[in-house]
Amino acid sequence: MKNKNAVAKHMLHGGDYNPDQWIDNPEILEEDLKFMKLAHTNAFSIGIFSWAALEPEEGRFEFEWLDNIMNNIATNGAKVALATPSGARPAWMSHKYPEVLRTNERREKMLHGGRHNHCLTSPVYREKVVVMNRKLAERYRNHPALMMWHVSNEYSGECHCPTCQQAFRNWLKEKYATLEALNLAWWGPFWSHTITNWEQIESPSPIGENMVHGLNLDWRRFVTDQTIDFYENEIIPLRELTPNIPVTTNFMADTNDLIPFQALDYSKFSKHVDILSWDCYPAWHNDWETTANLAMKVGFINDLYRSLKQQSFLILECTPSGVNWHPVNKTKRPGMHLLSSMQFLAHGSDSVMYFQWRKSRGSSEKFHGAVIDHDRNPNNRVFKEVAEVGKNLEKLSDIVGTMPDSKVAILYDWESNWALNDAQGFGLESKQYPQTLQQHYKAFWEKDIPVDVITKEQDFSKYKLLVVPMLYLMSKSLMKRFQEFANNGGTLVMTYLSGLVDEHDLTYTGGWPKKLQELFSINVLETDTYYPKDTNAVKYFGKTYNAKDYATILETSQQVDSLGTYQQEFYQGSPAVTKNIFGKGTTYFIGARLEDNFHKDFYQNVLDELQIVPPFAIKHDKGVSIQVREDEQYKYVFIMNFTENSQKVFLEQEARDIIADESVSGEIILNAYGVKIVKTKKDTRMGR
Ligand code: GAL
C-alpha cells in the first residue's frame, strides 16, 4: 500500500527559494540558512526562474553562485528540488531569437516579458533549454543535495505561430491519415467547412474559425500533447545523466474557486512525471462559502491529483499567509496554516512547500505571503506557524507514501469538460461540470468515506462504487467498460448530460446510445434546461428534493425500479431516478440536478447496500473532516475541524495521538481550526 516512489523517507517542508534575487547580499543568504533551521525546513526548490543568472549572455554560464547555494543547503542538512529554468527566459534570447516568443490566438506576436510564454514548438528554444538542462545535470548529478528535478514551472498556455500551426497539421495527419476522416470527425459540410488541403487548417481563433467543435477539441488535445512533448524534450539530459533522480513538474488548479486546471489534460501529463506535484492556493476565509465547503473542494482536487498516479504526491507550493493574485488577498487566521497543511497530508501529500521562502523586495510578488517577511523577523506570527508545521511534520515520517483505501471512485474527464463547455446549448452558465462533481463528492466527504477521483483510462475494477456525473463525451469503448464494471458486480451511478457525444464531439444518432440503454434499462428522451429561477422537485422514498438547471425525461423498461419521480412540469410523475440490475451489478441513473440533501440520502442508501463504512469511526458534527491513510499495519487518521467553533468529536476506538504522543479515546475537543492526527493498529474493523 506504500508508494515505493516517495522521494524521501520524511515529510518535505520548505519551498521555492529564489536566492538569485539576493545574490549580492551575503548577509541575507546567511540569514536564510539560520532561519531555515528555525523553521524546521528540509527541502527547497531552487533555480526556477534563474536563467538570467545562470546564462547572463548567450553561451556564458555562471554556476558558482548556484554551487554555493547547493553546498550551503547540503551543509544545512536539507535537500534540493533543482529546477530547470524554462519557465522564464532572459531578454537576450527573445531579442536575438524572436521565434521563441509566443503568438496568441489573434495571431499577435507577443513581446518579451512576464513568464510562461515560450513557443511550444520553437526549435531554437527547445535547443537552448536542452543545452541549459544538460549543463545543470552535468554539474549537479552527484551533488549530495540533489533530490529531485523540478522541471520548468506550471506549464500552461498555447502558441499559434506558423511553426505551431505546422506541428498541429502534422499531429492531425498522424491522427486522421486522410482528409475524409478529418472532415467526418469535424462535420466538415456544416457551413461549408470542408477542408480540401491540410494547409488550410488553422488553430481556433476569435478572428477565424472557432465554431467547429471537433477542431476545438483536437486543438486542446494537441496543446496538451505539445506541452508534454516540450517537457519530454527538456528532460532528455536529465534522464540520461541522472537516471535515478525523480522528475516532476508542478501542476496547478484553476481560478479562485479551486477547480482542476482546465487547459491541460493532466490525466495524460501525469504519466510522464515520476512524482505528481502541484501548487494549491485556496482562498481561505472568503466571504462566499463556509470554511468546510472550501475544505471539501480542497479535498476533491487533492483526491483527483493523488488518483492520477495512484500514489502519494507533493504539494510544491502553498502560502503560509495570503497570496497576491486573488481579488482579495486575506491572510490565514491563526491555526489555519497548520490545519490546511495537515489537510494536504490527509489526502495523500508527502510535503508542505511554500511559495516562497523570502518575500521579494520588488516587482509583482513583493506582497505575496512568504515564510520570511520584509521584517526579517523569525518571531512573527506567520514564521512561528510555519515552524510549528515543520515540527509536526518531523513526527509524521511513518505516513510518507501511505494511501487511503478507497472503495468509491468519482470519474473526472478533461476532454468531456472541454467538449461540454464548447457545446452551444443547455445553459450558458449552468453546465458547471467540475462543480457538479464536487457536489457529488461532498456527500462522501461529509460521511468520512474515502474517494478516489479517477479518470477514464484507469482501472475501475478495484472499486465497489463508481460515480459518473455529467460525462457528456463518451466513446463506445468506454461504455463497454462501464458495462463490464457493472456486469462484474460493480455499482455504477450516472447522471443527466451523459453520453451525448462521441470522442469526436459528434452526437450519437438513433437515440441515446444503445450500450447505455442496456446498462440502465432506460432511454433518454429529452434533456430539459431550466432558467435560474425555474425549479422542479423529485420525490424519492417519500421525501421531496429540489431540482434545478437540468431534468432528463426518461423512458424506462419494465425491469427498472423508478426510485424517484418528477413532481412538476409536463413530465410530472415520470421517473427521475432509476435503479437497474445489470449482470452481477447495479446501475443507477439520476436524471436531474438535485440538491445536496438528495445526494446525502441517496448515497447513504447506496453505501448501506454495499456495506461501505468509514475506515475509522468517529462521531462528529458538520464541518469536521476525517481522512485516513493506511499502510499494511496502521491507519493514520486526520481529524480536522474546518469550523470557527470548538467541536466535540467521539472516537469509538482507542488510538494514539501522534503529535502529543499519548493515547486518546472517547470524547475529545478540537479547537476552532483544530487538528489531531492519530494512528491505530489495523486488526480491529470498526464501522459506524
Ligand atoms: C504560482 C507560481 C509561483 C508564484 C505563485 C504565487 O502559480 O508557480 O511562481 O507565482 O504562483 O502564488
Boltz pocket constraint, residues with backbone or C-beta under 6 A from the ligand:
constraints:
  - pocket:
      binder: B
      contacts: [[A, 153], [A, 154], [A, 252], [A, 279], [A, 281], [A, 317], [A, 323], [A, 324], [A, 325], [A, 355], [A, 365], [A, 368]]
      max_distance: 6.0
